[in-house]
Amino acid sequence: MTKKMISWLSILTVFLTLLWSCHNEDFAKGETEPQRNNANFFKHVNSVTAKSGVDYISILEAYNREKDFLSTMPDQKGMPIWDKMQVVDAENATGLMIPLSDDNETMSSVLFATLDDENSVIGIKDYDNKLLENIVYNEKIDKNYREQMFYTFMYMDNKTFGNEDFTNIPKDLFVGRKYNNEYGRIRIKNFTTSTATAQQNGKMIWLQSCGVYWQCSHHSEGKCDNCMEKCHVNICYDVVISVPDGDATPQIPNTSGGGDGGGGTPGPQPPKDPCTQSGTAFYRISQQCSENDNTPPITTCERLKKMLENPTVSLPPGTVSIKDALLDLRNTVDLPNTTHEEGYNFKYDPATGGMYAEKVTIWSPKDNTVIYTKTPKTFGGAHFHMENLQGMFSYDDISVLYNYFFWFTATPFSGINNASYPQPVHMLVANGQVYALVIEPEDINYFRQTYNDILNGDKKLRVKFEDDFKADFSKLNSTVGGWNTDYTTLEKTFLKFVTKIDNSPKHYNLKVSLYRANQDITGWEKLTISQNGNDYTIIPNPCN
């Protein structure tokens, strides 16, 4: 395997050396027209070098005094962001990837350098965005190398500026990974690199990197259920410190189809994305296009997390943040003088974009339960269950969630692509846990129709639904709700009922989703259920 890899890398290196054997006039132009103060290029603070213990920046500065490589770089405007430099160790060499920027928002180029085991520079090469664009669209260049170069720029863009959305990817690259094939868009997050030693061949160094990409391959495009285990999948490619052997400056391929020295016709290029960010970073999507229908939808995880964040606008008098409301409910349920349920309405102010919680003041003396009524701006709510009641969401709680879709908006929640726009939700504090009951956007129409048939259709169906629900929980122990039962057992009982995973005639496929908060109420995990014969397992899917 290793021999095959080295052989292939050798062929690729020779190919690149031959391909880039000529000196391009664009690079010569850079020698005479620098647009930055090169005297400041290597300025840095000591903390940057403290990370590795080796002052690579001073080593590169000394090398520039000898070779003057700054004057021959294609990027004559960008300045290095030294604290974002990536260091890759191979067995007998070290590779450096240094992002450059001329606007402090996007990369103008990536500077690659290779050092031997004595930390002497043996090769250096700068690739600006134009060179990258012409490389990845040139069919005569090896496809694997084109993919590695594109991935390396995405990796560096993410590590430097946190960018996760990329566009204008050629049609033959990252096949099956793009969420929009028309414009070649891909979304990757959580970039990591392998802990294994990098592979080296000459001055070239490769290291495997993995990320999480967004996709909908298990449904038709645009109908993803936003579940973490299906819609966010690991992806692994090589980042490459691309320093070809030899002293030749790489030539920008001739995309007109004429000339020599490695030129050729462009590869399978998608039409330019209308959402491409202005400037030279052709792989960037403009922030103004975040509402575009072709971008990945905001997930329920992101919306629920947003609800727990500290408010960025002033709250109306007498209201609290949603997180503070949940903490209050969790503290109150355990007080010895608590005699009835308490709850909050969640509200959204479209004028400010703020979300907040307002105490519910109506409750039923008959069974000590909170009574929710339609109030302006209400999109959700939360309450606790006392020990003599349901230790999990009740069938009435499902009805409350159903009502939120009518109270908050006259039309089904559309999943507006903005995490600050709320998603109808019903939350519960019970058995020491905090839960959220939601409907994923693509399941809303199904849920509304199915549950409407139960609520407003044949009365016998509603009675059966309620009786079946009570029966499942009454089996857990002597109490109606099973409060003293392990919370995972309650979760299994609830999810079996609302998913009909066992095909029981006493269970109902409602397509509701159950989320559980962590103990400090700062994050969520989606709970799903799996079946193996008569055994059922709760699978927590953390929201990243």
NUMAR-639890 format. One record per residue (C-alpha): residue in three letters; x, y, z; residue number from 1. Coordinates in Angstrom, 1 decimal, m for minus. Example, Ala and Ser with C-alpha at 12.3 -4.5 7.8 and 13.67 -1.06 7.14 Angstrom:
REM residues 2
NUBA  residu       X       Y       Z  num
NUBA     ala    12.3    m4.5     7.8    1
NUBA     ser    13.7    m1.1     7.1    2
END
This chain:
REM residues 544
NUBA  residu       X       Y       Z  num
NUBA     met     0.0     0.0     0.0    1
NUBA     thr     2.8     2.4     1.0    2
NUBA     lys     4.9     1.6    m2.0    3
NUBA     lys     1.9     2.2    m4.3    4
NUBA     met     1.2     5.5    m2.6    5
NUBA     ile     4.8     6.6    m2.9    6
NUBA     ser     4.9     5.5    m6.5    7
NUBA     trp     1.8     7.5    m7.3    8
NUBA     leu     3.1    10.5    m5.5    9
NUBA     ser     6.3    10.3    m7.4   10
NUBA     ile     4.4    10.3   m10.7   11
NUBA     leu     2.3    13.2    m9.5   12
NUBA     thr     5.3    15.2    m8.4   13
NUBA     val     7.1    14.6   m11.8   14
NUBA     phe     3.9    15.6   m13.6   15
NUBA     leu     3.6    18.8   m11.7   16
NUBA     thr     7.2    19.7   m12.2   17
NUBA     leu     6.8    19.2   m15.9   18
NUBA     leu     3.5    21.0   m16.0   19
NUBA     trp     4.9    24.0   m14.2   20
NUBA     ser     8.2    24.2   m15.9   21
NUBA     cys     7.7    27.7   m17.4   22
NUBA     his     7.9    31.1   m15.8   23
NUBA     asn     4.5    32.8   m16.2   24
NUBA     glu     4.4    36.5   m17.0   25
NUBA     asp     1.8    37.1   m14.2   26
NUBA     phe     4.4    36.1   m11.7   27
NUBA     ala     7.1    38.3   m13.3   28
NUBA     lys     4.6    41.2   m13.0   29
NUBA     gly     4.5    40.5    m9.2   30
NUBA     glu     8.3    41.0    m9.0   31
NUBA     thr     8.1    44.6   m10.1   32
NUBA     glu     4.8    45.7    m8.6   33
NUBA     pro     4.6    44.8    m4.9   34
NUBA     gln     1.6    46.2    m3.2   35
NUBA     arg     2.5    45.6     0.4   36
NUBA     asn     5.4    46.6     2.7   37
NUBA     asn     7.5    43.4     2.7   38
NUBA     ala     9.5    44.9     5.6   39
NUBA     asn     6.5    44.1     7.8   40
NUBA     phe     5.9    40.6     6.4   41
NUBA     phe     7.7    38.6     9.1   42
NUBA     lys     6.6    40.7    12.1   43
NUBA     his     5.0    38.5    14.8   44
NUBA     val     4.6    38.2    18.5   45
NUBA     asn     6.5    35.6    20.5   46
NUBA     ser     3.4    33.7    21.5   47
NUBA     val     3.0    32.5    17.9   48
NUBA     thr     6.4    30.6    18.0   49
NUBA     ala     5.8    29.4    21.5   50
NUBA     lys     3.2    26.9    20.3   51
NUBA     ser     5.7    24.7    18.6   52
NUBA     gly     9.0    25.7    20.3   53
NUBA     val    10.5    26.5    16.8   54
NUBA     asp    10.6    30.0    15.4   55
NUBA     tyr     9.6    29.0    11.9   56
NUBA     ile     8.9    32.7    11.0   57
NUBA     ser    12.4    33.8    11.7   58
NUBA     ile    13.6    30.8     9.7   59
NUBA     leu    11.5    31.9     6.7   60
NUBA     glu    12.7    35.5     7.2   61
NUBA     ala    16.3    34.3     6.9   62
NUBA     tyr    15.5    32.2     3.9   63
NUBA     asn    13.9    35.3     2.2   64
NUBA     arg    17.0    37.3     2.8   65
NUBA     glu    18.9    34.7     0.9   66
NUBA     lys    16.4    33.9    m1.9   67
NUBA     asp    14.0    36.9    m1.9   68
NUBA     phe    11.0    34.6    m2.5   69
NUBA     leu     8.6    37.4    m1.5   70
NUBA     ser     9.2    39.3    m4.7   71
NUBA     thr     8.3    36.2    m6.9   72
NUBA     met     5.1    35.3    m5.1   73
NUBA     pro     1.9    35.6    m7.1   74
NUBA     asp     0.2    37.3    m4.1   75
NUBA     gln     1.8    40.7    m3.8   76
NUBA     lys    m1.0    42.2    m1.6   77
NUBA     gly    m1.7    39.7     1.2   78
NUBA     met    m0.1    39.7     4.6   79
NUBA     pro     0.4    36.5     6.6   80
NUBA     ile    m1.8    35.6     9.6   81
NUBA     trp     0.9    34.0    11.5   82
NUBA     asp    m1.2    32.8    14.5   83
NUBA     lys    m3.2    30.7    12.0   84
NUBA     met    m0.2    29.0    10.5   85
NUBA     gln    m0.6    25.2    10.4   86
NUBA     val     2.4    23.0    11.1   87
NUBA     val     2.5    19.4     9.8   88
NUBA     asp     5.2    17.0    10.9   89
NUBA     ala     6.4    14.2     8.6   90
NUBA     glu     9.1    11.6     9.5   91
NUBA     asn    12.0    13.6     8.1   92
NUBA     ala    10.4    17.0     7.3   93
NUBA     thr     8.0    19.7     8.5   94
NUBA     gly     5.4    21.4     6.4   95
NUBA     leu     4.0    24.9     6.9   96
NUBA     met     0.7    26.3     5.6   97
NUBA     ile     0.5    30.0     6.1   98
NUBA     pro    m2.7    31.9     5.2   99
NUBA     leu    m2.4    35.4     3.7  100
NUBA     ser    m5.1    38.0     3.5  101
NUBA     asp    m5.4    41.4     2.0  102
NUBA     asp    m8.8    42.3     3.7  103
NUBA     asn    m8.8    40.4     7.0  104
NUBA     glu   m11.9    38.6     5.9  105
NUBA     thr   m10.8    36.2     3.2  106
NUBA     met    m7.6    34.4     2.2  107
NUBA     ser    m5.7    35.9    m0.7  108
NUBA     ser    m3.3    33.0    m0.9  109
NUBA     val    m1.7    30.1     1.0  110
NUBA     leu     2.1    30.0     1.4  111
NUBA     phe     3.5    26.5     1.6  112
NUBA     ala     7.0    25.7     3.0  113
NUBA     thr     8.9    22.5     3.5  114
NUBA     leu    11.7    22.2     6.0  115
NUBA     asp    14.1    19.3     6.5  116
NUBA     asp    14.7    17.5     9.8  117
NUBA     glu    17.3    20.2    10.7  118
NUBA     asn    14.7    23.0    10.2  119
NUBA     ser    16.3    24.3     7.0  120
NUBA     val    14.0    25.4     4.3  121
NUBA     ile    14.1    23.1     1.2  122
NUBA     gly    11.2    24.5    m0.7  123
NUBA     ile     8.6    27.2    m0.7  124
NUBA     lys     5.6    28.0    m2.9  125
NUBA     asp     2.7    30.5    m2.8  126
NUBA     tyr    m0.7    29.8    m4.3  127
NUBA     asp    m3.1    32.6    m4.7  128
NUBA     asn    m6.8    32.2    m5.4  129
NUBA     lys    m6.4    32.7    m9.2  130
NUBA     leu    m3.8    30.0    m9.4  131
NUBA     leu    m6.0    27.6    m7.3  132
NUBA     glu    m9.0    28.4    m9.6  133
NUBA     asn    m7.0    27.6   m12.8  134
NUBA     ile    m5.6    24.4   m11.3  135
NUBA     val    m8.9    22.9   m10.1  136
NUBA     tyr   m10.6    23.7   m13.4  137
NUBA     asn    m7.8    22.2   m15.6  138
NUBA     glu    m8.7    18.7   m16.8  139
NUBA     lys    m5.1    17.9   m17.6  140
NUBA     ile    m4.1    18.1   m14.0  141
NUBA     asp    m4.6    15.0   m11.9  142
NUBA     lys    m8.1    14.9   m10.4  143
NUBA     asn    m6.9    13.7    m7.0  144
NUBA     tyr    m4.4    16.6    m6.8  145
NUBA     arg    m7.1    19.1    m7.8  146
NUBA     glu    m9.4    17.8    m5.1  147
NUBA     gln    m6.6    17.9    m2.5  148
NUBA     met    m5.7    21.5    m3.4  149
NUBA     phe    m9.4    22.6    m3.2  150
NUBA     tyr    m9.8    20.8     0.1  151
NUBA     thr    m6.6    22.3     1.5  152
NUBA     phe    m7.9    25.8     0.7  153
NUBA     met   m11.2    25.0     2.4  154
NUBA     tyr    m9.4    23.6     5.4  155
NUBA     met    m7.2    26.7     5.7  156
NUBA     asp   m10.2    29.0     5.2  157
NUBA     asn   m12.0    27.3     8.0  158
NUBA     lys    m9.1    27.3    10.3  159
NUBA     thr    m8.4    31.0     9.6  160
NUBA     phe   m11.8    32.5     9.4  161
NUBA     gly   m14.2    29.8    10.5  162
NUBA     asn   m15.9    29.5     7.1  163
NUBA     glu   m18.0    26.4     6.5  164
NUBA     asp   m19.7    27.1     3.2  165
NUBA     phe   m18.0    26.8    m0.1  166
NUBA     thr   m19.1    27.1    m3.7  167
NUBA     asn   m18.0    27.0    m7.4  168
NUBA     ile   m16.6    23.5    m7.0  169
NUBA     pro   m16.0    21.7   m10.4  170
NUBA     lys   m18.5    19.0   m11.1  171
NUBA     asp   m16.0    16.2   m11.1  172
NUBA     leu   m14.7    17.0    m7.6  173
NUBA     phe   m16.3    16.0    m4.3  174
NUBA     val   m18.9    14.0    m6.2  175
NUBA     gly   m21.8    13.0    m3.9  176
NUBA     arg   m20.7    15.5    m1.2  177
NUBA     lys   m22.2    18.7    m2.6  178
NUBA     tyr   m25.7    19.8    m1.4  179
NUBA     asn   m26.1    21.9    m4.5  180
NUBA     asn   m24.7    20.5    m7.8  181
NUBA     glu   m25.9    23.3   m10.0  182
NUBA     tyr   m23.4    25.8    m8.4  183
NUBA     gly   m21.1    23.3    m6.8  184
NUBA     arg   m21.8    24.1    m3.1  185
NUBA     ile   m20.6    22.2    m0.2  186
NUBA     arg   m20.8    22.7     3.6  187
NUBA     ile   m18.1    21.2     5.8  188
NUBA     lys   m17.5    21.9     9.5  189
NUBA     asn   m15.4    20.5    12.4  190
NUBA     phe   m12.2    20.1    10.3  191
NUBA     thr    m9.6    18.0    12.1  192
NUBA     thr    m6.3    16.4    11.1  193
NUBA     ser    m5.0    12.9    11.7  194
NUBA     thr    m2.7    12.3    14.6  195
NUBA     ala    m0.7     9.9    12.4  196
NUBA     thr     2.7    11.0    10.9  197
NUBA     ala     2.2    12.8     7.5  198
NUBA     gln     3.4    11.2     4.3  199
NUBA     gln     6.2    12.8     2.4  200
NUBA     asn     7.6    12.5    m1.1  201
NUBA     gly    10.4    15.0    m1.9  202
NUBA     lys     9.2    18.4    m0.8  203
NUBA     met     5.5    17.4    m1.0  204
NUBA     ile     3.8    16.5     2.3  205
NUBA     trp     0.3    15.0     2.7  206
NUBA     leu    m1.8    14.6     5.8  207
NUBA     gln    m5.3    13.2     6.1  208
NUBA     ser    m8.0    15.7     7.3  209
NUBA     cys   m11.6    14.9     8.2  210
NUBA     gly   m14.6    17.1     8.5  211
NUBA     val   m18.4    16.8     8.7  212
NUBA     tyr   m20.3    17.6     5.6  213
NUBA     trp   m24.0    18.3     5.2  214
NUBA     gln   m26.0    16.1     2.8  215
NUBA     cys   m29.4    14.6     2.0  216
NUBA     ser   m28.5    11.4     0.2  217
NUBA     his   m31.0     9.3     2.1  218
NUBA     his   m33.9    11.5     1.0  219
NUBA     ser   m34.5    13.3    m2.3  220
NUBA     glu   m32.6    16.6    m2.3  221
NUBA     gly   m34.2    19.3    m0.2  222
NUBA     lys   m36.2    16.9     2.0  223
NUBA     cys   m33.6    16.2     4.7  224
NUBA     asp   m34.8    15.5     8.2  225
NUBA     asn   m31.8    17.4     9.7  226
NUBA     cys   m30.9    14.4    11.8  227
NUBA     met   m27.3    14.5    12.9  228
NUBA     glu   m26.7    10.8    12.1  229
NUBA     lys   m27.9    11.0     8.6  230
NUBA     cys   m27.5    14.5     7.4  231
NUBA     his   m24.1    15.2     8.8  232
NUBA     val   m21.5    12.7     7.6  233
NUBA     asn   m17.8    12.4     8.1  234
NUBA     ile   m15.6    13.3     5.0  235
NUBA     cys   m11.9    12.7     4.8  236
NUBA     tyr    m9.4    14.0     2.2  237
NUBA     asp    m5.7    14.9     2.2  238
NUBA     val    m4.4    18.4     2.9  239
NUBA     val    m1.3    18.9     0.8  240
NUBA     ile     1.8    21.1     1.4  241
NUBA     ser     2.3    21.6    m2.3  242
NUBA     val     6.0    22.4    m2.9  243
NUBA     pro     7.0    20.6    m6.2  244
NUBA     asp    10.6    19.5    m6.6  245
NUBA     gly    12.8    21.8    m8.6  246
NUBA     asp    13.1    25.6    m8.6  247
NUBA     ala    10.6    26.2   m11.4  248
NUBA     thr     7.8    28.6   m10.6  249
NUBA     pro     4.5    27.0   m11.2  250
NUBA     gln     2.8    28.3   m14.4  251
NUBA     ile    m0.9    29.3   m14.3  252
NUBA     pro    m2.5    26.9   m16.8  253
NUBA     asn    m3.6    28.4   m20.1  254
NUBA     thr    m7.4    28.1   m19.9  255
NUBA     ser    m7.8    29.4   m23.4  256
NUBA     gly    m6.8    26.0   m24.8  257
NUBA     gly    m3.7    27.3   m26.5  258
NUBA     gly     0.0    27.6   m25.6  259
NUBA     asp     2.2    25.1   m24.0  260
NUBA     gly     3.8    24.3   m20.7  261
NUBA     gly     0.7    22.7   m19.1  262
NUBA     gly    m2.1    24.7   m20.6  263
NUBA     gly    m5.4    23.0   m21.5  264
NUBA     thr    m9.1    23.4   m21.7  265
NUBA     pro   m11.0    24.1   m18.5  266
NUBA     gly   m12.6    21.2   m16.7  267
NUBA     pro   m16.2    20.6   m15.9  268
NUBA     gln   m17.0    24.0   m14.4  269
NUBA     pro   m20.4    24.8   m13.0  270
NUBA     pro   m21.9    28.2   m13.8  271
NUBA     lys   m20.6    30.9   m11.5  272
NUBA     asp   m22.7    30.9    m8.4  273
NUBA     pro   m24.7    34.2    m8.2  274
NUBA     cys   m24.0    34.1    m4.5  275
NUBA     thr   m20.2    34.2    m4.9  276
NUBA     gln   m18.6    36.7    m2.6  277
NUBA     ser   m16.9    39.6    m4.3  278
NUBA     gly   m13.1    39.5    m4.5  279
NUBA     thr   m10.7    36.8    m5.5  280
NUBA     ala   m11.9    34.1    m3.1  281
NUBA     phe   m14.1    32.4    m5.8  282
NUBA     tyr   m15.0    29.5    m3.4  283
NUBA     arg   m16.7    31.8    m0.8  284
NUBA     ile   m20.5    32.3    m0.5  285
NUBA     ser   m21.6    35.9     0.2  286
NUBA     gln   m23.2    36.4     3.7  287
NUBA     gln   m26.1    38.2     1.9  288
NUBA     cys   m27.1    34.9     0.4  289
NUBA     ser   m27.6    33.1     3.7  290
NUBA     glu   m31.4    33.3     3.1  291
NUBA     asn   m31.1    31.7    m0.4  292
NUBA     asp   m33.2    28.6    m0.9  293
NUBA     asn   m30.2    26.7    m2.0  294
NUBA     thr   m28.3    27.0     1.2  295
NUBA     pro   m28.5    24.3     3.9  296
NUBA     pro   m31.5    24.9     6.1  297
NUBA     ile   m30.9    25.9     9.7  298
NUBA     thr   m31.3    22.8    11.8  299
NUBA     thr   m33.6    22.2    14.7  300
NUBA     cys   m30.4    21.8    16.8  301
NUBA     glu   m29.3    25.3    15.8  302
NUBA     arg   m32.7    26.8    16.6  303
NUBA     leu   m32.9    25.1    20.0  304
NUBA     lys   m29.4    26.2    20.9  305
NUBA     lys   m30.3    29.7    19.9  306
NUBA     met   m33.2    29.7    22.4  307
NUBA     leu   m30.7    29.0    25.2  308
NUBA     glu   m28.4    31.9    24.4  309
NUBA     asn   m28.3    35.1    26.5  310
NUBA     pro   m30.6    37.7    25.0  311
NUBA     thr   m29.0    40.3    22.8  312
NUBA     val   m31.9    42.7    23.2  313
NUBA     ser   m33.6    44.2    26.2  314
NUBA     leu   m36.4    42.0    27.6  315
NUBA     pro   m39.9    43.3    28.3  316
NUBA     pro   m40.6    44.0    31.9  317
NUBA     gly   m41.6    40.9    33.9  318
NUBA     thr   m40.0    38.4    31.5  319
NUBA     val   m36.9    36.3    31.6  320
NUBA     ser   m34.7    34.5    29.2  321
NUBA     ile   m35.8    31.0    28.1  322
NUBA     lys   m32.8    29.4    29.8  323
NUBA     asp   m33.6    31.2    33.1  324
NUBA     ala   m37.2    30.0    32.8  325
NUBA     leu   m36.1    26.4    32.5  326
NUBA     leu   m33.7    26.8    35.5  327
NUBA     asp   m36.6    28.3    37.5  328
NUBA     leu   m38.9    25.4    36.7  329
NUBA     arg   m36.2    22.8    37.5  330
NUBA     asn   m35.6    24.5    40.9  331
NUBA     thr   m39.3    25.0    41.7  332
NUBA     val   m40.4    21.5    41.1  333
NUBA     asp   m38.3    20.2    44.0  334
NUBA     leu   m39.5    22.7    46.5  335
NUBA     pro   m41.7    21.1    49.3  336
NUBA     asn   m44.3    23.9    49.1  337
NUBA     thr   m44.9    23.4    45.4  338
NUBA     thr   m48.6    22.4    45.1  339
NUBA     his   m49.3    22.8    41.4  340
NUBA     glu   m47.6    22.9    38.0  341
NUBA     glu   m45.9    26.1    36.8  342
NUBA     gly   m45.1    27.1    33.3  343
NUBA     tyr   m43.9    29.8    30.9  344
NUBA     asn   m45.0    31.0    27.5  345
NUBA     phe   m42.1    31.5    25.0  346
NUBA     lys   m42.6    34.6    22.9  347
NUBA     tyr   m40.9    36.1    19.8  348
NUBA     asp   m40.8    39.8    19.0  349
NUBA     pro   m40.4    40.3    15.2  350
NUBA     ala   m39.4    43.9    15.7  351
NUBA     thr   m36.3    43.1    17.7  352
NUBA     gly   m35.8    39.4    16.8  353
NUBA     gly   m35.7    38.7    20.5  354
NUBA     met   m37.0    35.6    22.3  355
NUBA     tyr   m38.1    35.6    25.9  356
NUBA     ala   m40.3    33.7    28.5  357
NUBA     glu   m43.4    35.0    30.4  358
NUBA     lys   m44.8    33.2    33.4  359
NUBA     val   m48.2    31.4    32.9  360
NUBA     thr   m50.7    32.6    35.5  361
NUBA     ile   m53.6    30.2    34.8  362
NUBA     trp   m53.8    26.7    36.2  363
NUBA     ser   m56.5    24.1    36.8  364
NUBA     pro   m57.5    23.6    40.5  365
NUBA     lys   m59.0    20.2    39.4  366
NUBA     asp   m55.7    18.5    38.5  367
NUBA     asn   m53.2    21.3    39.4  368
NUBA     thr   m52.0    21.5    35.8  369
NUBA     val   m51.0    24.6    33.8  370
NUBA     ile   m53.5    25.9    31.3  371
NUBA     tyr   m52.0    27.3    28.1  372
NUBA     thr   m54.0    29.9    26.1  373
NUBA     lys   m53.3    31.8    22.9  374
NUBA     thr   m51.4    35.0    23.6  375
NUBA     pro   m49.7    37.4    21.2  376
NUBA     lys   m46.3    36.4    19.9  377
NUBA     thr   m46.4    33.0    21.6  378
NUBA     phe   m44.4    30.3    19.7  379
NUBA     gly   m43.8    27.8    22.5  380
NUBA     gly   m43.7    27.1    26.2  381
NUBA     ala   m42.4    25.0    29.1  382
NUBA     his   m43.7    23.6    32.3  383
NUBA     phe   m42.8    20.9    34.9  384
NUBA     his   m44.7    17.8    35.9  385
NUBA     met   m45.1    17.0    39.6  386
NUBA     glu   m44.5    13.5    40.9  387
NUBA     asn   m48.1    12.4    40.8  388
NUBA     leu   m48.4    13.2    37.1  389
NUBA     gln   m46.7    12.1    33.9  390
NUBA     gly   m42.9    11.6    34.1  391
NUBA     met   m42.7    12.4    30.4  392
NUBA     phe   m44.6    14.5    27.9  393
NUBA     ser   m48.4    13.6    28.1  394
NUBA     tyr   m50.8    13.4    25.2  395
NUBA     asp   m52.1    16.8    26.2  396
NUBA     asp   m48.6    18.2    25.8  397
NUBA     ile   m48.6    16.9    22.2  398
NUBA     ser   m51.9    18.8    21.7  399
NUBA     val   m50.3    22.0    23.1  400
NUBA     leu   m47.4    21.6    20.6  401
NUBA     tyr   m50.0    21.1    17.8  402
NUBA     asn   m51.8    24.4    18.9  403
NUBA     tyr   m48.6    26.4    18.8  404
NUBA     phe   m48.5    26.1    15.0  405
NUBA     phe   m51.9    27.9    14.9  406
NUBA     trp   m51.2    30.4    17.7  407
NUBA     phe   m47.8    31.5    16.3  408
NUBA     thr   m48.7    31.6    12.6  409
NUBA     ala   m51.7    31.0    10.4  410
NUBA     thr   m49.6    28.9     8.0  411
NUBA     pro   m47.2    26.0     8.8  412
NUBA     phe   m43.8    26.9    10.1  413
NUBA     ser   m41.7    27.4     7.0  414
NUBA     gly   m38.3    26.9     8.5  415
NUBA     ile   m37.1    30.4     7.7  416
NUBA     asn   m33.4    30.1     7.2  417
NUBA     asn   m32.5    32.2    10.3  418
NUBA     ala   m31.6    30.7    13.6  419
NUBA     ser   m33.1    33.7    15.4  420
NUBA     tyr   m36.5    32.9    13.9  421
NUBA     pro   m38.2    30.5    16.5  422
NUBA     gln   m39.4    27.0    15.9  423
NUBA     pro   m42.7    26.0    17.7  424
NUBA     val   m41.6    23.9    20.7  425
NUBA     his   m43.0    22.6    23.9  426
NUBA     met   m40.5    21.9    26.7  427
NUBA     leu   m40.8    19.9    29.9  428
NUBA     val   m38.9    19.5    33.2  429
NUBA     ala   m39.5    16.1    34.6  430
NUBA     asn   m37.6    13.4    36.4  431
NUBA     gly   m34.5    15.6    36.7  432
NUBA     gln   m34.3    16.2    32.9  433
NUBA     val   m35.2    19.0    30.5  434
NUBA     tyr   m36.8    18.0    27.2  435
NUBA     ala   m38.0    19.7    24.1  436
NUBA     leu   m40.7    18.3    21.8  437
NUBA     val   m40.6    19.6    18.3  438
NUBA     ile   m41.7    18.8    14.7  439
NUBA     glu   m38.9    18.9    12.1  440
NUBA     pro   m39.9    21.4     9.3  441
NUBA     glu   m40.3    18.7     6.6  442
NUBA     asp   m42.7    16.7     8.9  443
NUBA     ile   m45.0    19.6     9.8  444
NUBA     asn   m47.7    19.0     7.2  445
NUBA     tyr   m47.8    15.3     8.0  446
NUBA     phe   m48.0    15.9    11.8  447
NUBA     arg   m50.7    18.5    11.5  448
NUBA     gln   m52.9    16.3     9.3  449
NUBA     thr   m52.3    13.1    11.4  450
NUBA     tyr   m52.9    14.8    14.7  451
NUBA     asn   m55.8    16.8    13.4  452
NUBA     asp   m57.5    13.5    12.5  453
NUBA     ile   m56.9    12.3    16.1  454
NUBA     leu   m58.1    15.5    17.8  455
NUBA     asn   m61.0    16.5    15.5  456
NUBA     gly   m61.9    13.4    13.6  457
NUBA     asp   m63.7    10.3    15.0  458
NUBA     lys   m64.1    10.8    18.8  459
NUBA     lys   m63.5     7.1    19.2  460
NUBA     leu   m60.0     7.5    17.8  461
NUBA     arg   m59.2    10.3    20.2  462
NUBA     val   m60.4     8.2    23.2  463
NUBA     lys   m58.4     5.2    21.9  464
NUBA     phe   m55.3     7.4    21.5  465
NUBA     glu   m55.6     8.7    25.1  466
NUBA     asp   m56.3     5.3    26.5  467
NUBA     asp   m53.4     3.7    24.7  468
NUBA     phe   m51.0     6.4    25.9  469
NUBA     lys   m52.1     6.0    29.5  470
NUBA     ala   m51.8     2.3    29.3  471
NUBA     asp   m48.2     2.4    28.2  472
NUBA     phe   m47.1     4.5    31.1  473
NUBA     ser   m49.3     2.9    33.7  474
NUBA     lys   m47.3    m0.3    33.1  475
NUBA     leu   m44.1     1.2    34.3  476
NUBA     asn   m44.9     1.2    38.1  477
NUBA     ser   m47.7     2.0    40.5  478
NUBA     thr   m47.9     5.7    39.6  479
NUBA     val   m49.7     6.9    36.4  480
NUBA     gly   m46.7     8.6    35.0  481
NUBA     gly   m43.9     6.4    36.1  482
NUBA     trp   m42.1     9.3    37.7  483
NUBA     asn   m39.8     7.1    39.8  484
NUBA     thr   m38.8     5.1    36.7  485
NUBA     asp   m35.4     5.6    35.1  486
NUBA     tyr   m35.7     8.4    32.7  487
NUBA     thr   m34.3     6.4    29.7  488
NUBA     thr   m37.2     3.9    30.2  489
NUBA     leu   m39.6     6.9    30.0  490
NUBA     glu   m37.9     8.0    26.8  491
NUBA     lys   m38.2     4.6    25.3  492
NUBA     thr   m41.9     4.3    26.2  493
NUBA     phe   m42.7     7.7    24.7  494
NUBA     leu   m40.7     7.2    21.5  495
NUBA     lys   m42.2     3.8    20.9  496
NUBA     phe   m45.6     5.3    21.2  497
NUBA     val   m45.0     8.3    18.8  498
NUBA     thr   m42.9     6.5    16.3  499
NUBA     lys   m44.7     3.1    16.1  500
NUBA     ile   m41.3     1.5    15.7  501
NUBA     asp   m42.8    m1.8    16.8  502
NUBA     asn   m45.8    m1.6    14.4  503
NUBA     ser   m48.1    m2.0    17.4  504
NUBA     pro   m51.8    m1.1    16.6  505
NUBA     lys   m51.7     0.8    19.9  506
NUBA     his   m48.9     3.1    18.8  507
NUBA     tyr   m49.0     6.0    16.5  508
NUBA     asn   m46.5     7.4    14.0  509
NUBA     leu   m46.7    11.1    14.7  510
NUBA     lys   m43.3    12.1    13.5  511
NUBA     val   m42.5    14.2    16.5  512
NUBA     ser   m38.9    14.7    17.7  513
NUBA     leu   m37.6    14.5    21.2  514
NUBA     tyr   m34.6    16.4    22.4  515
NUBA     arg   m32.9    16.3    25.8  516
NUBA     ala   m30.8    19.2    27.3  517
NUBA     asn   m27.5    18.7    29.0  518
NUBA     gln   m27.4    19.3    32.8  519
NUBA     asp   m26.3    22.9    32.6  520
NUBA     ile   m28.9    23.6    29.9  521
NUBA     thr   m26.5    24.9    27.4  522
NUBA     gly   m26.9    22.3    24.6  523
NUBA     trp   m29.1    19.5    23.3  524
NUBA     glu   m29.1    16.0    21.9  525
NUBA     lys   m31.7    14.5    19.7  526
NUBA     leu   m33.1    11.2    21.0  527
NUBA     thr   m33.9     8.4    18.6  528
NUBA     ile   m34.8     4.8    19.3  529
NUBA     ser   m33.6     1.6    17.7  530
NUBA     gln   m35.0    m1.9    17.9  531
NUBA     asn   m33.3    m5.3    18.1  532
NUBA     gly   m36.0    m7.9    18.6  533
NUBA     asn   m37.7    m7.1    21.9  534
NUBA     asp   m34.8    m4.8    23.0  535
NUBA     tyr   m35.0    m1.1    22.5  536
NUBA     thr   m32.2     1.4    22.8  537
NUBA     ile   m32.2     5.2    23.1  538
NUBA     ile   m29.6     6.7    20.8  539
NUBA     pro   m28.5    10.3    21.8  540
NUBA     asn   m27.3    12.3    18.8  541
NUBA     pro   m25.5    15.4    20.2  542
NUBA     cys   m26.1    18.7    18.5  543
NUBA     asn   m22.7    20.1    17.5  544
END
